[in-house]
Amino acid sequence: MLTIKDFTVNPLQENCYVVSDETKECVIIDCGAWANEEQEEIKEYIKSEGLKPVHLLATHGHFDHNWGAKAIGKEYGLKVEIHRSDEQLLRDMTKQGDMFGFITKESPEIGTLLNGNDTIYFGSHSLKCIASPGHTMGGLVFYCEDERVMFSGDTLFRQSIGRTDLPGGSMFMIINSLRYLCQLPDDVKVFPGHGPTTTIGFELAHNPYLDR
């Protein structure tokens, strides 16, 4: 059974997740912890639970989802795993911050470049990588089929979706991504990059962007 710990971090209120199971192996998803205090809170949780981080994952390359990845990666000897189409976006993290008036930390080290249909293994669980371009060219959703859990990044929010007006964004592409995601079972729990959790079924009933 998965244990999912949510940390809401940085001025943009991004959701960073530490996902573990009974083996104590864990993955860290979208480490946007900007402040040292936020990074320390994540490290303290990992230490207190006796966890072993084995993957540092990014749903996409925007700065608010990766602000803390360099420091956390260094702490645990991990490099960010991200879709290959967002590699350059992540490398340009400082430029992104400048666009929005944020002082942005250095880009993290990049490790494995992922594709849609890749699988991330940790402990006794796995996460399927689902390509979900639209918010960025290299957006990914991480889906655990056994536990009916999805980490949707900025592709799908509760009753909304990620913006498509930034470089690499496309309304056409994000709608196609959502059409695929809404074929998943209604009881799949969605952990988004911002805001509260939801389910596929709730979004089908209440999200104006979703249509079977």
C-alpha positions in Angstrom: 0.0 0.0 0.0 1.3 3.4 -0.9 1.8 6.2 1.6 1.6 9.6 0.0 2.9 12.7 1.8 2.0 16.1 0.3 4.1 19.2 0.9 2.7 22.5 -0.4 5.7 24.7 -1.1 7.0 27.9 -2.6 5.1 31.1 -3.4 3.1 29.4 -6.1 1.8 26.8 -3.7 3.1 23.8 -5.6 2.5 20.3 -4.4 5.6 18.1 -3.9 4.9 14.5 -3.1 6.9 11.8 -1.3 5.5 8.4 -2.2 6.6 5.3 -0.3 5.5 1.8 0.4 6.1 -0.9 3.0 9.6 -1.5 1.8 10.5 2.1 2.8 11.7 2.9 -0.7 10.2 6.1 -2.0 10.1 8.5 -4.9 10.0 12.3 -4.7 7.7 13.9 -7.3 8.0 17.6 -8.3 10.4 18.9 -5.7 9.5 22.6 -5.9 10.7 23.4 -2.3 12.3 26.8 -2.7 13.0 27.8 0.9 15.5 26.0 3.0 12.8 25.4 5.6 10.7 23.6 3.0 13.6 21.4 2.0 14.4 20.6 5.6 10.8 19.6 6.2 11.0 17.1 3.4 14.3 15.7 4.6 13.0 15.5 8.2 9.9 13.5 7.0 12.1 11.1 5.0 14.4 10.6 8.0 11.6 10.2 10.6 9.9 7.6 8.4 13.1 5.7 7.7 12.7 6.1 3.9 15.1 5.6 1.1 14.6 7.9 -1.9 15.4 6.0 -5.1 13.8 8.4 -7.8 13.5 12.1 -8.1 10.7 12.7 -10.7 9.4 15.7 -12.5 6.0 15.9 -14.2 7.4 18.8 -16.3 10.2 21.3 -16.5 8.7 24.5 -15.0 10.7 26.1 -12.3 8.0 26.0 -9.6 8.1 22.2 -9.7 11.9 21.9 -9.6 13.1 24.7 -7.3 14.3 22.3 -4.6 15.4 19.5 -6.9 19.1 20.4 -7.0 19.4 20.4 -3.2 17.3 17.4 -2.6 19.0 15.5 -5.4 22.4 16.3 -3.9 21.2 15.1 -0.4 20.2 11.6 -1.7 22.5 11.2 -4.7 19.7 11.5 -7.2 19.2 13.3 -10.5 15.9 14.5 -11.9 14.1 12.1 -14.3 12.0 14.1 -16.8 10.5 13.7 -20.2 13.1 14.3 -22.9 11.0 17.0 -24.5 11.3 19.1 -21.3 15.0 18.6 -20.9 15.9 22.1 -22.3 13.1 23.7 -20.4 14.5 22.5 -17.1 18.0 23.5 -18.1 16.6 27.0 -18.7 15.0 27.2 -15.2 16.8 30.5 -14.3 15.5 32.2 -17.5 12.0 31.0 -16.6 12.2 32.6 -13.2 13.4 35.9 -14.7 10.3 36.0 -16.9 8.1 36.0 -13.9 10.3 38.1 -11.6 11.4 35.2 -9.3 15.0 34.7 -8.1 15.5 31.1 -9.3 18.0 28.6 -8.1 20.3 26.8 -10.4 18.9 24.0 -12.5 19.2 20.5 -11.0 21.2 17.8 -12.6 19.3 15.8 -15.1 19.5 12.0 -15.1 17.3 9.6 -17.1 15.2 11.1 -19.9 11.8 9.6 -19.9 9.2 8.8 -22.5 5.6 8.0 -22.4 5.0 4.3 -21.5 8.2 4.1 -19.5 7.8 2.5 -16.0 9.3 3.7 -12.8 10.0 1.0 -10.2 10.4 1.4 -6.5 9.8 -1.0 -3.6 6.9 -3.3 -4.6 5.2 -0.7 -6.7 5.5 0.9 -10.1 4.5 4.1 -11.8 3.6 4.2 -15.5 4.7 7.3 -17.4 1.8 8.7 -19.4 2.8 11.4 -21.9 0.5 14.4 -21.4 1.7 17.3 -23.5 -0.2 20.6 -23.6 1.0 22.5 -20.5 4.5 21.9 -21.8 5.7 19.7 -24.6 7.1 17.1 -22.3 4.4 16.8 -19.6 4.1 13.5 -17.8 1.5 11.9 -15.6 2.7 9.2 -13.2 0.1 6.5 -12.7 0.0 3.6 -10.3 -2.6 1.2 -11.7 -2.5 -1.2 -8.8 -3.5 1.6 -6.3 -5.6 3.7 -8.7 -3.4 6.8 -8.0 -2.3 9.5 -10.5 0.1 12.3 -10.1 -1.0 14.8 -12.8 1.4 17.7 -12.5 -0.1 20.7 -14.2 -2.1 18.7 -16.8 -5.2 18.2 -14.6 -6.4 20.2 -11.6 -9.6 19.9 -9.6 -12.2 21.4 -11.9 -9.5 23.0 -14.1 -6.4 22.4 -16.2 -2.9 23.8 -16.6 -2.4 27.0 -18.6 -1.4 26.6 -22.2 -0.3 30.1 -23.1 3.4 29.6 -22.1 6.1 28.6 -24.5 5.5 24.9 -25.5 1.9 25.0 -24.4 -1.0 23.9 -26.6 -4.7 23.8 -25.9 -5.2 21.2 -28.7 -2.5 19.0 -27.2 -3.7 19.3 -23.6 -7.3 18.4 -24.6 -6.0 15.3 -26.3 -4.1 14.4 -23.2 -7.2 14.9 -21.1 -9.2 12.7 -23.4 -6.8 9.9 -22.7 -6.7 10.4 -19.0 -10.5 10.5 -18.7 -10.6 6.9 -20.0 -9.1 5.7 -16.7 -11.4 4.3 -14.0 -13.6 6.8 -12.2 -12.2 6.0 -8.8 -8.6 6.9 -9.8 -7.4 9.5 -7.2 -5.7 12.5 -8.8 -2.9 14.3 -7.0 -2.3 17.5 -8.9 0.6 19.9 -9.1 -1.5 22.6 -7.4 -4.6 22.6 -5.3 -6.6 19.8 -3.7 -6.8 16.1 -4.7 -9.7 14.9 -6.8 -10.8 11.8 -8.8 -11.3 11.1 -12.4 -15.0 10.5 -11.8 -15.4 13.9 -10.1 -13.6 15.6 -12.9 -15.8 14.0 -15.5 -18.8 15.3 -13.7 -17.5 18.8 -12.9 -14.5 19.7 -15.0 -15.6 21.6 -18.2 -12.5 20.6 -20.0 -13.1 16.8 -19.7 -15.2 14.8 -22.0 -15.3 11.1 -22.6 
